[in-house]
């Protein structure tokens, strides 16, 4: 007698139906495997591991005070190294302007001034490797690192916006000593330079206060408003 569709003939008394090979959604090779080797369990376990790693990665760091001080000291060392050429360049440009205004430059020095001012301008722009490295400093992810990031941003602004603009105005005045408009703009940028320098020092002071220490001081040229008078 032929067995009905969907059933298999018994091998004797009590023969009956058997479930299809894919019953319960299980792979035939997995039905007899231990639970820890089954594909579904392995996939679930892998997803749990990914979630745990993601959560742990996103948790804020709890660096020690000593570690934060070490990291922030390193940042300030890099800041001062990178800003050094621009800070020197600004001081040189302001000295040239002062001497031009006072008429104390020799004929030879007057001829050298445009080239020196151009070098000073380059030192405070992104064309200079030091300025590029300044803007690319790796900031710690610690609590005090937030202030270090602010310091780096403000110092970069001080160089690439304030100092660069001031030097450019001095270049104009060097070409045309009677340009009162350029002198007025130079006076403005001198004030902005002072403001942003104070801002960076305030941000550094916030890091000092948080860590109860004294990180390296900023190496930014001081600008006196009397220079543009």
PyMOL commands that place a pseudoatom at each C-alpha (Angstrom):
pseudoatom trace, name=CA, resn=UNK, resi=1, chain=A, elem=C, hetatm=0, pos=[0.000, 0.000, 0.000]
pseudoatom trace, name=CA, resn=UNK, resi=2, chain=A, elem=C, hetatm=0, pos=[1.350, 3.418, -0.905]
pseudoatom trace, name=CA, resn=UNK, resi=3, chain=A, elem=C, hetatm=0, pos=[1.838, 5.858, 1.994]
pseudoatom trace, name=CA, resn=UNK, resi=4, chain=A, elem=C, hetatm=0, pos=[-0.246, 9.075, 1.833]
pseudoatom trace, name=CA, resn=UNK, resi=5, chain=A, elem=C, hetatm=0, pos=[1.466, 12.259, 0.702]
pseudoatom trace, name=CA, resn=UNK, resi=6, chain=A, elem=C, hetatm=0, pos=[3.420, 13.932, 3.544]
pseudoatom trace, name=CA, resn=UNK, resi=7, chain=A, elem=C, hetatm=0, pos=[3.917, 10.688, 5.418]
pseudoatom trace, name=CA, resn=UNK, resi=8, chain=A, elem=C, hetatm=0, pos=[6.444, 7.932, 5.300]
pseudoatom trace, name=CA, resn=UNK, resi=9, chain=A, elem=C, hetatm=0, pos=[5.716, 4.281, 5.487]
pseudoatom trace, name=CA, resn=UNK, resi=10, chain=A, elem=C, hetatm=0, pos=[6.384, 2.711, 8.825]
pseudoatom trace, name=CA, resn=UNK, resi=11, chain=A, elem=C, hetatm=0, pos=[9.023, 0.115, 9.279]
pseudoatom trace, name=CA, resn=UNK, resi=12, chain=A, elem=C, hetatm=0, pos=[6.556, -2.181, 10.980]
pseudoatom trace, name=CA, resn=UNK, resi=13, chain=A, elem=C, hetatm=0, pos=[3.950, -1.937, 13.620]
pseudoatom trace, name=CA, resn=UNK, resi=14, chain=A, elem=C, hetatm=0, pos=[3.189, 1.509, 14.848]
pseudoatom trace, name=CA, resn=UNK, resi=15, chain=A, elem=C, hetatm=0, pos=[4.669, 3.174, 11.737]
pseudoatom trace, name=CA, resn=UNK, resi=16, chain=A, elem=C, hetatm=0, pos=[3.563, 6.790, 11.418]
pseudoatom trace, name=CA, resn=UNK, resi=17, chain=A, elem=C, hetatm=0, pos=[4.411, 10.217, 10.046]
pseudoatom trace, name=CA, resn=UNK, resi=18, chain=A, elem=C, hetatm=0, pos=[7.759, 11.949, 10.470]
pseudoatom trace, name=CA, resn=UNK, resi=19, chain=A, elem=C, hetatm=0, pos=[8.407, 15.747, 10.500]
pseudoatom trace, name=CA, resn=UNK, resi=20, chain=A, elem=C, hetatm=0, pos=[10.012, 17.342, 7.433]
pseudoatom trace, name=CA, resn=UNK, resi=21, chain=A, elem=C, hetatm=0, pos=[13.797, 17.849, 7.631]
pseudoatom trace, name=CA, resn=UNK, resi=22, chain=A, elem=C, hetatm=0, pos=[13.356, 21.594, 8.113]
pseudoatom trace, name=CA, resn=UNK, resi=23, chain=A, elem=C, hetatm=0, pos=[10.902, 21.395, 11.014]
pseudoatom trace, name=CA, resn=UNK, resi=24, chain=A, elem=C, hetatm=0, pos=[11.273, 24.110, 13.684]
pseudoatom trace, name=CA, resn=UNK, resi=25, chain=A, elem=C, hetatm=0, pos=[13.474, 26.137, 11.299]
pseudoatom trace, name=CA, resn=UNK, resi=26, chain=A, elem=C, hetatm=0, pos=[16.552, 24.182, 12.333]
pseudoatom trace, name=CA, resn=UNK, resi=27, chain=A, elem=C, hetatm=0, pos=[19.357, 23.208, 9.997]
pseudoatom trace, name=CA, resn=UNK, resi=28, chain=A, elem=C, hetatm=0, pos=[19.549, 19.400, 9.867]
pseudoatom trace, name=CA, resn=UNK, resi=29, chain=A, elem=C, hetatm=0, pos=[23.253, 19.640, 10.744]
pseudoatom trace, name=CA, resn=UNK, resi=30, chain=A, elem=C, hetatm=0, pos=[22.459, 21.793, 13.802]
pseudoatom trace, name=CA, resn=UNK, resi=31, chain=A, elem=C, hetatm=0, pos=[19.588, 19.844, 15.372]
pseudoatom trace, name=CA, resn=UNK, resi=32, chain=A, elem=C, hetatm=0, pos=[21.963, 17.445, 16.957]
pseudoatom trace, name=CA, resn=UNK, resi=33, chain=A, elem=C, hetatm=0, pos=[24.645, 20.038, 17.815]
pseudoatom trace, name=CA, resn=UNK, resi=34, chain=A, elem=C, hetatm=0, pos=[25.213, 21.409, 21.333]
pseudoatom trace, name=CA, resn=UNK, resi=35, chain=A, elem=C, hetatm=0, pos=[23.401, 24.746, 21.934]
pseudoatom trace, name=CA, resn=UNK, resi=36, chain=A, elem=C, hetatm=0, pos=[26.653, 26.701, 22.094]
pseudoatom trace, name=CA, resn=UNK, resi=37, chain=A, elem=C, hetatm=0, pos=[27.597, 25.648, 18.548]
pseudoatom trace, name=CA, resn=UNK, resi=38, chain=A, elem=C, hetatm=0, pos=[24.330, 26.571, 16.866]
pseudoatom trace, name=CA, resn=UNK, resi=39, chain=A, elem=C, hetatm=0, pos=[24.470, 29.436, 14.373]
pseudoatom trace, name=CA, resn=UNK, resi=40, chain=A, elem=C, hetatm=0, pos=[21.518, 31.395, 15.829]
pseudoatom trace, name=CA, resn=UNK, resi=41, chain=A, elem=C, hetatm=0, pos=[23.078, 31.446, 19.278]
pseudoatom trace, name=CA, resn=UNK, resi=42, chain=A, elem=C, hetatm=0, pos=[26.486, 32.493, 17.906]
pseudoatom trace, name=CA, resn=UNK, resi=43, chain=A, elem=C, hetatm=0, pos=[24.942, 35.393, 15.962]
pseudoatom trace, name=CA, resn=UNK, resi=44, chain=A, elem=C, hetatm=0, pos=[23.077, 36.582, 19.065]
pseudoatom trace, name=CA, resn=UNK, resi=45, chain=A, elem=C, hetatm=0, pos=[26.214, 36.332, 21.162]
pseudoatom trace, name=CA, resn=UNK, resi=46, chain=A, elem=C, hetatm=0, pos=[28.191, 38.320, 18.605]
pseudoatom trace, name=CA, resn=UNK, resi=47, chain=A, elem=C, hetatm=0, pos=[25.590, 41.092, 18.635]
pseudoatom trace, name=CA, resn=UNK, resi=48, chain=A, elem=C, hetatm=0, pos=[25.755, 41.275, 22.428]
pseudoatom trace, name=CA, resn=UNK, resi=49, chain=A, elem=C, hetatm=0, pos=[29.549, 41.621, 22.292]
pseudoatom trace, name=CA, resn=UNK, resi=50, chain=A, elem=C, hetatm=0, pos=[29.294, 44.460, 19.751]
pseudoatom trace, name=CA, resn=UNK, resi=51, chain=A, elem=C, hetatm=0, pos=[26.769, 46.320, 21.914]
pseudoatom trace, name=CA, resn=UNK, resi=52, chain=A, elem=C, hetatm=0, pos=[28.908, 45.920, 25.044]
pseudoatom trace, name=CA, resn=UNK, resi=53, chain=A, elem=C, hetatm=0, pos=[32.064, 47.135, 23.262]
pseudoatom trace, name=CA, resn=UNK, resi=54, chain=A, elem=C, hetatm=0, pos=[30.183, 50.137, 21.848]
pseudoatom trace, name=CA, resn=UNK, resi=55, chain=A, elem=C, hetatm=0, pos=[28.845, 51.124, 25.272]
pseudoatom trace, name=CA, resn=UNK, resi=56, chain=A, elem=C, hetatm=0, pos=[32.241, 50.783, 26.917]
pseudoatom trace, name=CA, resn=UNK, resi=57, chain=A, elem=C, hetatm=0, pos=[33.870, 52.818, 24.145]
pseudoatom trace, name=CA, resn=UNK, resi=58, chain=A, elem=C, hetatm=0, pos=[31.345, 55.641, 24.558]
pseudoatom trace, name=CA, resn=UNK, resi=59, chain=A, elem=C, hetatm=0, pos=[31.758, 55.888, 28.315]
pseudoatom trace, name=CA, resn=UNK, resi=60, chain=A, elem=C, hetatm=0, pos=[33.647, 59.031, 29.418]
pseudoatom trace, name=CA, resn=UNK, resi=61, chain=A, elem=C, hetatm=0, pos=[37.205, 58.511, 30.484]
pseudoatom trace, name=CA, resn=UNK, resi=62, chain=A, elem=C, hetatm=0, pos=[38.173, 58.736, 34.113]
pseudoatom trace, name=CA, resn=UNK, resi=63, chain=A, elem=C, hetatm=0, pos=[41.810, 59.713, 33.770]
pseudoatom trace, name=CA, resn=UNK, resi=64, chain=A, elem=C, hetatm=0, pos=[43.713, 60.328, 36.961]
pseudoatom trace, name=CA, resn=UNK, resi=65, chain=A, elem=C, hetatm=0, pos=[44.654, 63.876, 37.901]
pseudoatom trace, name=CA, resn=UNK, resi=66, chain=A, elem=C, hetatm=0, pos=[48.328, 63.072, 37.373]
pseudoatom trace, name=CA, resn=UNK, resi=67, chain=A, elem=C, hetatm=0, pos=[47.569, 61.636, 33.947]
pseudoatom trace, name=CA, resn=UNK, resi=68, chain=A, elem=C, hetatm=0, pos=[45.571, 64.699, 32.924]
pseudoatom trace, name=CA, resn=UNK, resi=69, chain=A, elem=C, hetatm=0, pos=[48.354, 67.003, 34.065]
pseudoatom trace, name=CA, resn=UNK, resi=70, chain=A, elem=C, hetatm=0, pos=[50.869, 65.035, 32.012]
pseudoatom trace, name=CA, resn=UNK, resi=71, chain=A, elem=C, hetatm=0, pos=[48.650, 65.091, 28.922]
pseudoatom trace, name=CA, resn=UNK, resi=72, chain=A, elem=C, hetatm=0, pos=[47.816, 68.790, 29.235]
pseudoatom trace, name=CA, resn=UNK, resi=73, chain=A, elem=C, hetatm=0, pos=[51.446, 69.707, 29.824]
pseudoatom trace, name=CA, resn=UNK, resi=74, chain=A, elem=C, hetatm=0, pos=[52.264, 67.922, 26.578]
pseudoatom trace, name=CA, resn=UNK, resi=75, chain=A, elem=C, hetatm=0, pos=[49.539, 69.864, 24.763]
pseudoatom trace, name=CA, resn=UNK, resi=76, chain=A, elem=C, hetatm=0, pos=[50.840, 73.191, 26.064]
pseudoatom trace, name=CA, resn=UNK, resi=77, chain=A, elem=C, hetatm=0, pos=[54.365, 72.255, 25.028]
pseudoatom trace, name=CA, resn=UNK, resi=78, chain=A, elem=C, hetatm=0, pos=[53.118, 71.596, 21.501]
pseudoatom trace, name=CA, resn=UNK, resi=79, chain=A, elem=C, hetatm=0, pos=[51.095, 74.824, 21.464]
pseudoatom trace, name=CA, resn=UNK, resi=80, chain=A, elem=C, hetatm=0, pos=[54.085, 76.933, 22.470]
pseudoatom trace, name=CA, resn=UNK, resi=81, chain=A, elem=C, hetatm=0, pos=[56.365, 75.171, 19.987]
pseudoatom trace, name=CA, resn=UNK, resi=82, chain=A, elem=C, hetatm=0, pos=[53.913, 75.620, 17.126]
pseudoatom trace, name=CA, resn=UNK, resi=83, chain=A, elem=C, hetatm=0, pos=[52.925, 79.216, 17.900]
pseudoatom trace, name=CA, resn=UNK, resi=84, chain=A, elem=C, hetatm=0, pos=[56.532, 80.307, 18.527]
pseudoatom trace, name=CA, resn=UNK, resi=85, chain=A, elem=C, hetatm=0, pos=[57.408, 81.334, 14.933]
pseudoatom trace, name=CA, resn=UNK, resi=86, chain=A, elem=C, hetatm=0, pos=[54.211, 83.402, 14.542]
pseudoatom trace, name=CA, resn=UNK, resi=87, chain=A, elem=C, hetatm=0, pos=[54.605, 85.017, 17.952]
pseudoatom trace, name=CA, resn=UNK, resi=88, chain=A, elem=C, hetatm=0, pos=[58.166, 86.031, 17.059]
pseudoatom trace, name=CA, resn=UNK, resi=89, chain=A, elem=C, hetatm=0, pos=[57.029, 87.240, 13.629]
pseudoatom trace, name=CA, resn=UNK, resi=90, chain=A, elem=C, hetatm=0, pos=[54.333, 89.468, 15.118]
pseudoatom trace, name=CA, resn=UNK, resi=91, chain=A, elem=C, hetatm=0, pos=[56.823, 90.988, 17.548]
pseudoatom trace, name=CA, resn=UNK, resi=92, chain=A, elem=C, hetatm=0, pos=[59.261, 91.649, 14.703]
pseudoatom trace, name=CA, resn=UNK, resi=93, chain=A, elem=C, hetatm=0, pos=[56.574, 93.263, 12.539]
pseudoatom trace, name=CA, resn=UNK, resi=94, chain=A, elem=C, hetatm=0, pos=[55.441, 95.531, 15.357]
pseudoatom trace, name=CA, resn=UNK, resi=95, chain=A, elem=C, hetatm=0, pos=[59.066, 96.532, 15.988]
pseudoatom trace, name=CA, resn=UNK, resi=96, chain=A, elem=C, hetatm=0, pos=[59.501, 97.376, 12.300]
pseudoatom trace, name=CA, resn=UNK, resi=97, chain=A, elem=C, hetatm=0, pos=[56.328, 99.457, 12.421]
pseudoatom trace, name=CA, resn=UNK, resi=98, chain=A, elem=C, hetatm=0, pos=[57.496, 101.281, 15.529]
pseudoatom trace, name=CA, resn=UNK, resi=99, chain=A, elem=C, hetatm=0, pos=[60.886, 102.049, 13.953]
pseudoatom trace, name=CA, resn=UNK, resi=100, chain=A, elem=C, hetatm=0, pos=[59.257, 103.140, 10.693]
pseudoatom trace, name=CA, resn=UNK, resi=101, chain=A, elem=C, hetatm=0, pos=[57.002, 105.506, 12.612]
pseudoatom trace, name=CA, resn=UNK, resi=102, chain=A, elem=C, hetatm=0, pos=[59.924, 106.843, 14.621]
pseudoatom trace, name=CA, resn=UNK, resi=103, chain=A, elem=C, hetatm=0, pos=[62.120, 107.170, 11.524]
pseudoatom trace, name=CA, resn=UNK, resi=104, chain=A, elem=C, hetatm=0, pos=[64.957, 105.251, 13.153]
pseudoatom trace, name=CA, resn=UNK, resi=105, chain=A, elem=C, hetatm=0, pos=[65.554, 102.690, 10.370]
pseudoatom trace, name=CA, resn=UNK, resi=106, chain=A, elem=C, hetatm=0, pos=[68.652, 103.014, 8.214]
pseudoatom trace, name=CA, resn=UNK, resi=107, chain=A, elem=C, hetatm=0, pos=[68.321, 103.084, 4.422]
pseudoatom trace, name=CA, resn=UNK, resi=108, chain=A, elem=C, hetatm=0, pos=[69.468, 99.462, 4.305]
pseudoatom trace, name=CA, resn=UNK, resi=109, chain=A, elem=C, hetatm=0, pos=[66.911, 98.411, 6.935]
pseudoatom trace, name=CA, resn=UNK, resi=110, chain=A, elem=C, hetatm=0, pos=[64.118, 100.192, 5.062]
pseudoatom trace, name=CA, resn=UNK, resi=111, chain=A, elem=C, hetatm=0, pos=[64.952, 98.120, 1.976]
pseudoatom trace, name=CA, resn=UNK, resi=112, chain=A, elem=C, hetatm=0, pos=[64.932, 94.921, 4.015]
pseudoatom trace, name=CA, resn=UNK, resi=113, chain=A, elem=C, hetatm=0, pos=[61.583, 95.661, 5.684]
pseudoatom trace, name=CA, resn=UNK, resi=114, chain=A, elem=C, hetatm=0, pos=[59.236, 94.376, 2.912]
pseudoatom trace, name=CA, resn=UNK, resi=115, chain=A, elem=C, hetatm=0, pos=[60.982, 91.007, 2.751]
pseudoatom trace, name=CA, resn=UNK, resi=116, chain=A, elem=C, hetatm=0, pos=[60.991, 90.635, 6.530]
pseudoatom trace, name=CA, resn=UNK, resi=117, chain=A, elem=C, hetatm=0, pos=[57.307, 91.546, 6.732]
pseudoatom trace, name=CA, resn=UNK, resi=118, chain=A, elem=C, hetatm=0, pos=[56.468, 88.994, 4.052]
pseudoatom trace, name=CA, resn=UNK, resi=119, chain=A, elem=C, hetatm=0, pos=[58.277, 86.304, 6.021]
pseudoatom trace, name=CA, resn=UNK, resi=120, chain=A, elem=C, hetatm=0, pos=[56.380, 87.388, 9.132]
pseudoatom trace, name=CA, resn=UNK, resi=121, chain=A, elem=C, hetatm=0, pos=[53.086, 87.152, 7.266]
pseudoatom trace, name=CA, resn=UNK, resi=122, chain=A, elem=C, hetatm=0, pos=[53.872, 83.625, 6.114]
pseudoatom trace, name=CA, resn=UNK, resi=123, chain=A, elem=C, hetatm=0, pos=[54.758, 82.554, 9.650]
pseudoatom trace, name=CA, resn=UNK, resi=124, chain=A, elem=C, hetatm=0, pos=[51.211, 83.280, 10.835]
pseudoatom trace, name=CA, resn=UNK, resi=125, chain=A, elem=C, hetatm=0, pos=[49.338, 81.653, 7.960]
pseudoatom trace, name=CA, resn=UNK, resi=126, chain=A, elem=C, hetatm=0, pos=[48.347, 78.068, 7.238]
pseudoatom trace, name=CA, resn=UNK, resi=127, chain=A, elem=C, hetatm=0, pos=[51.103, 77.909, 4.639]
pseudoatom trace, name=CA, resn=UNK, resi=128, chain=A, elem=C, hetatm=0, pos=[53.506, 77.533, 7.576]
pseudoatom trace, name=CA, resn=UNK, resi=129, chain=A, elem=C, hetatm=0, pos=[53.927, 73.977, 8.872]
pseudoatom trace, name=CA, resn=UNK, resi=130, chain=A, elem=C, hetatm=0, pos=[53.896, 75.146, 12.491]
pseudoatom trace, name=CA, resn=UNK, resi=131, chain=A, elem=C, hetatm=0, pos=[50.457, 76.741, 12.133]
pseudoatom trace, name=CA, resn=UNK, resi=132, chain=A, elem=C, hetatm=0, pos=[49.100, 73.640, 10.410]
pseudoatom trace, name=CA, resn=UNK, resi=133, chain=A, elem=C, hetatm=0, pos=[50.457, 71.457, 13.212]
pseudoatom trace, name=CA, resn=UNK, resi=134, chain=A, elem=C, hetatm=0, pos=[48.956, 73.819, 15.789]
pseudoatom trace, name=CA, resn=UNK, resi=135, chain=A, elem=C, hetatm=0, pos=[45.491, 73.344, 14.316]
pseudoatom trace, name=CA, resn=UNK, resi=136, chain=A, elem=C, hetatm=0, pos=[46.002, 69.553, 14.235]
pseudoatom trace, name=CA, resn=UNK, resi=137, chain=A, elem=C, hetatm=0, pos=[47.062, 68.948, 17.852]
pseudoatom trace, name=CA, resn=UNK, resi=138, chain=A, elem=C, hetatm=0, pos=[45.528, 65.822, 19.409]
pseudoatom trace, name=CA, resn=UNK, resi=139, chain=A, elem=C, hetatm=0, pos=[43.345, 66.948, 22.320]
pseudoatom trace, name=CA, resn=UNK, resi=140, chain=A, elem=C, hetatm=0, pos=[42.855, 64.625, 25.348]
pseudoatom trace, name=CA, resn=UNK, resi=141, chain=A, elem=C, hetatm=0, pos=[39.326, 63.396, 25.989]
pseudoatom trace, name=CA, resn=UNK, resi=142, chain=A, elem=C, hetatm=0, pos=[39.583, 64.143, 29.707]
pseudoatom trace, name=CA, resn=UNK, resi=143, chain=A, elem=C, hetatm=0, pos=[37.628, 66.726, 31.684]
pseudoatom trace, name=CA, resn=UNK, resi=144, chain=A, elem=C, hetatm=0, pos=[40.459, 69.248, 31.440]
pseudoatom trace, name=CA, resn=UNK, resi=145, chain=A, elem=C, hetatm=0, pos=[40.906, 68.368, 27.773]
pseudoatom trace, name=CA, resn=UNK, resi=146, chain=A, elem=C, hetatm=0, pos=[37.847, 70.497, 27.019]
pseudoatom trace, name=CA, resn=UNK, resi=147, chain=A, elem=C, hetatm=0, pos=[39.770, 73.583, 28.112]
pseudoatom trace, name=CA, resn=UNK, resi=148, chain=A, elem=C, hetatm=0, pos=[42.855, 72.461, 26.205]
pseudoatom trace, name=CA, resn=UNK, resi=149, chain=A, elem=C, hetatm=0, pos=[40.747, 72.310, 23.068]
pseudoatom trace, name=CA, resn=UNK, resi=150, chain=A, elem=C, hetatm=0, pos=[39.532, 75.853, 23.710]
pseudoatom trace, name=CA, resn=UNK, resi=151, chain=A, elem=C, hetatm=0, pos=[43.100, 77.060, 24.196]
pseudoatom trace, name=CA, resn=UNK, resi=152, chain=A, elem=C, hetatm=0, pos=[44.217, 75.509, 20.908]
pseudoatom trace, name=CA, resn=UNK, resi=153, chain=A, elem=C, hetatm=0, pos=[41.267, 77.040, 19.045]
pseudoatom trace, name=CA, resn=UNK, resi=154, chain=A, elem=C, hetatm=0, pos=[41.812, 80.506, 20.516]
pseudoatom trace, name=CA, resn=UNK, resi=155, chain=A, elem=C, hetatm=0, pos=[45.568, 80.465, 19.889]
pseudoatom trace, name=CA, resn=UNK, resi=156, chain=A, elem=C, hetatm=0, pos=[44.968, 79.359, 16.296]
pseudoatom trace, name=CA, resn=UNK, resi=157, chain=A, elem=C, hetatm=0, pos=[42.558, 82.290, 15.880]
pseudoatom trace, name=CA, resn=UNK, resi=158, chain=A, elem=C, hetatm=0, pos=[45.109, 84.619, 17.480]
pseudoatom trace, name=CA, resn=UNK, resi=159, chain=A, elem=C, hetatm=0, pos=[47.654, 83.609, 14.843]
pseudoatom trace, name=CA, resn=UNK, resi=160, chain=A, elem=C, hetatm=0, pos=[45.717, 83.083, 11.637]
pseudoatom trace, name=CA, resn=UNK, resi=161, chain=A, elem=C, hetatm=0, pos=[43.238, 85.927, 12.075]
pseudoatom trace, name=CA, resn=UNK, resi=162, chain=A, elem=C, hetatm=0, pos=[44.531, 88.549, 14.514]
pseudoatom trace, name=CA, resn=UNK, resi=163, chain=A, elem=C, hetatm=0, pos=[48.304, 88.442, 14.045]
pseudoatom trace, name=CA, resn=UNK, resi=164, chain=A, elem=C, hetatm=0, pos=[48.077, 87.837, 10.311]
pseudoatom trace, name=CA, resn=UNK, resi=165, chain=A, elem=C, hetatm=0, pos=[45.735, 90.800, 9.856]
pseudoatom trace, name=CA, resn=UNK, resi=166, chain=A, elem=C, hetatm=0, pos=[47.947, 93.076, 11.950]
pseudoatom trace, name=CA, resn=UNK, resi=167, chain=A, elem=C, hetatm=0, pos=[51.038, 92.164, 9.929]
pseudoatom trace, name=CA, resn=UNK, resi=168, chain=A, elem=C, hetatm=0, pos=[49.179, 92.786, 6.679]
pseudoatom trace, name=CA, resn=UNK, resi=169, chain=A, elem=C, hetatm=0, pos=[48.232, 96.278, 7.856]
pseudoatom trace, name=CA, resn=UNK, resi=170, chain=A, elem=C, hetatm=0, pos=[51.877, 96.955, 8.712]
pseudoatom trace, name=CA, resn=UNK, resi=171, chain=A, elem=C, hetatm=0, pos=[52.795, 95.889, 5.172]
pseudoatom trace, name=CA, resn=UNK, resi=172, chain=A, elem=C, hetatm=0, pos=[50.335, 98.470, 3.834]
pseudoatom trace, name=CA, resn=UNK, resi=173, chain=A, elem=C, hetatm=0, pos=[51.805, 101.158, 6.078]
pseudoatom trace, name=CA, resn=UNK, resi=174, chain=A, elem=C, hetatm=0, pos=[55.317, 100.189, 5.019]
pseudoatom trace, name=CA, resn=UNK, resi=175, chain=A, elem=C, hetatm=0, pos=[54.281, 100.825, 1.416]
pseudoatom trace, name=CA, resn=UNK, resi=176, chain=A, elem=C, hetatm=0, pos=[52.355, 103.978, 2.250]
pseudoatom trace, name=CA, resn=UNK, resi=177, chain=A, elem=C, hetatm=0, pos=[53.315, 105.564, 5.593]
pseudoatom trace, name=CA, resn=UNK, resi=178, chain=A, elem=C, hetatm=0, pos=[50.551, 108.179, 5.264]
pseudoatom trace, name=CA, resn=UNK, resi=179, chain=A, elem=C, hetatm=0, pos=[47.729, 105.596, 5.080]
pseudoatom trace, name=CA, resn=UNK, resi=180, chain=A, elem=C, hetatm=0, pos=[45.712, 106.549, 8.166]
pseudoatom trace, name=CA, resn=UNK, resi=181, chain=A, elem=C, hetatm=0, pos=[43.045, 103.952, 7.418]
pseudoatom trace, name=CA, resn=UNK, resi=182, chain=A, elem=C, hetatm=0, pos=[45.587, 101.150, 7.698]
pseudoatom trace, name=CA, resn=UNK, resi=183, chain=A, elem=C, hetatm=0, pos=[46.860, 102.645, 10.941]
pseudoatom trace, name=CA, resn=UNK, resi=184, chain=A, elem=C, hetatm=0, pos=[43.327, 102.666, 12.331]
pseudoatom trace, name=CA, resn=UNK, resi=185, chain=A, elem=C, hetatm=0, pos=[42.814, 99.021, 11.348]
pseudoatom trace, name=CA, resn=UNK, resi=186, chain=A, elem=C, hetatm=0, pos=[46.162, 98.107, 12.926]
pseudoatom trace, name=CA, resn=UNK, resi=187, chain=A, elem=C, hetatm=0, pos=[45.046, 99.721, 16.188]
pseudoatom trace, name=CA, resn=UNK, resi=188, chain=A, elem=C, hetatm=0, pos=[41.866, 97.632, 16.039]
pseudoatom trace, name=CA, resn=UNK, resi=189, chain=A, elem=C, hetatm=0, pos=[43.738, 94.380, 15.497]
pseudoatom trace, name=CA, resn=UNK, resi=190, chain=A, elem=C, hetatm=0, pos=[46.106, 95.216, 18.338]
pseudoatom trace, name=CA, resn=UNK, resi=191, chain=A, elem=C, hetatm=0, pos=[43.066, 95.329, 20.617]
pseudoatom trace, name=CA, resn=UNK, resi=192, chain=A, elem=C, hetatm=0, pos=[41.750, 92.043, 19.225]
pseudoatom trace, name=CA, resn=UNK, resi=193, chain=A, elem=C, hetatm=0, pos=[45.149, 90.412, 19.731]
pseudoatom trace, name=CA, resn=UNK, resi=194, chain=A, elem=C, hetatm=0, pos=[45.116, 91.465, 23.377]
pseudoatom trace, name=CA, resn=UNK, resi=195, chain=A, elem=C, hetatm=0, pos=[41.542, 90.272, 23.833]
pseudoatom trace, name=CA, resn=UNK, resi=196, chain=A, elem=C, hetatm=0, pos=[42.182, 86.836, 22.348]
pseudoatom trace, name=CA, resn=UNK, resi=197, chain=A, elem=C, hetatm=0, pos=[45.424, 86.454, 24.261]
pseudoatom trace, name=CA, resn=UNK, resi=198, chain=A, elem=C, hetatm=0, pos=[43.514, 87.151, 27.489]
pseudoatom trace, name=CA, resn=UNK, resi=199, chain=A, elem=C, hetatm=0, pos=[40.830, 84.693, 26.394]
pseudoatom trace, name=CA, resn=UNK, resi=200, chain=A, elem=C, hetatm=0, pos=[43.358, 81.903, 25.837]
pseudoatom trace, name=CA, resn=UNK, resi=201, chain=A, elem=C, hetatm=0, pos=[44.968, 82.591, 29.204]
pseudoatom trace, name=CA, resn=UNK, resi=202, chain=A, elem=C, hetatm=0, pos=[41.528, 82.451, 30.862]
pseudoatom trace, name=CA, resn=UNK, resi=203, chain=A, elem=C, hetatm=0, pos=[40.858, 79.056, 29.273]
pseudoatom trace, name=CA, resn=UNK, resi=204, chain=A, elem=C, hetatm=0, pos=[44.257, 77.818, 30.414]
pseudoatom trace, name=CA, resn=UNK, resi=205, chain=A, elem=C, hetatm=0, pos=[43.478, 79.133, 33.887]
pseudoatom trace, name=CA, resn=UNK, resi=206, chain=A, elem=C, hetatm=0, pos=[40.260, 77.094, 33.925]
pseudoatom trace, name=CA, resn=UNK, resi=207, chain=A, elem=C, hetatm=0, pos=[42.304, 73.945, 33.298]
pseudoatom trace, name=CA, resn=UNK, resi=208, chain=A, elem=C, hetatm=0, pos=[44.729, 74.960, 36.058]
pseudoatom trace, name=CA, resn=UNK, resi=209, chain=A, elem=C, hetatm=0, pos=[41.824, 75.460, 38.453]
pseudoatom trace, name=CA, resn=UNK, resi=210, chain=A, elem=C, hetatm=0, pos=[40.241, 72.117, 37.593]
pseudoatom trace, name=CA, resn=UNK, resi=211, chain=A, elem=C, hetatm=0, pos=[43.493, 70.219, 38.074]
pseudoatom trace, name=CA, resn=UNK, resi=212, chain=A, elem=C, hetatm=0, pos=[44.751, 72.424, 40.910]
pseudoatom trace, name=CA, resn=UNK, resi=213, chain=A, elem=C, hetatm=0, pos=[48.087, 72.918, 39.194]
pseudoatom trace, name=CA, resn=UNK, resi=214, chain=A, elem=C, hetatm=0, pos=[50.006, 75.369, 37.004]
pseudoatom trace, name=CA, resn=UNK, resi=215, chain=A, elem=C, hetatm=0, pos=[50.397, 74.220, 33.422]
pseudoatom trace, name=CA, resn=UNK, resi=216, chain=A, elem=C, hetatm=0, pos=[53.056, 75.866, 31.195]
pseudoatom trace, name=CA, resn=UNK, resi=217, chain=A, elem=C, hetatm=0, pos=[52.244, 79.492, 30.397]
pseudoatom trace, name=CA, resn=UNK, resi=218, chain=A, elem=C, hetatm=0, pos=[51.297, 80.604, 26.899]
pseudoatom trace, name=CA, resn=UNK, resi=219, chain=A, elem=C, hetatm=0, pos=[54.061, 81.939, 24.685]
pseudoatom trace, name=CA, resn=UNK, resi=220, chain=A, elem=C, hetatm=0, pos=[52.147, 84.719, 22.918]
pseudoatom trace, name=CA, resn=UNK, resi=221, chain=A, elem=C, hetatm=0, pos=[53.632, 88.113, 22.101]
pseudoatom trace, name=CA, resn=UNK, resi=222, chain=A, elem=C, hetatm=0, pos=[52.188, 90.934, 24.195]
pseudoatom trace, name=CA, resn=UNK, resi=223, chain=A, elem=C, hetatm=0, pos=[50.823, 93.863, 22.214]
pseudoatom trace, name=CA, resn=UNK, resi=224, chain=A, elem=C, hetatm=0, pos=[50.817, 97.381, 23.572]
pseudoatom trace, name=CA, resn=UNK, resi=225, chain=A, elem=C, hetatm=0, pos=[48.269, 99.780, 22.132]
pseudoatom trace, name=CA, resn=UNK, resi=226, chain=A, elem=C, hetatm=0, pos=[50.838, 102.604, 22.248]
pseudoatom trace, name=CA, resn=UNK, resi=227, chain=A, elem=C, hetatm=0, pos=[52.681, 100.932, 19.367]
pseudoatom trace, name=CA, resn=UNK, resi=228, chain=A, elem=C, hetatm=0, pos=[50.047, 102.081, 16.886]
pseudoatom trace, name=CA, resn=UNK, resi=229, chain=A, elem=C, hetatm=0, pos=[49.848, 105.646, 18.150]
for i in range(1, 229): cmd.bond("trace and resi %d" % i, "trace and resi %d" % (i + 1))
show_as sticks, trace
zoom trace
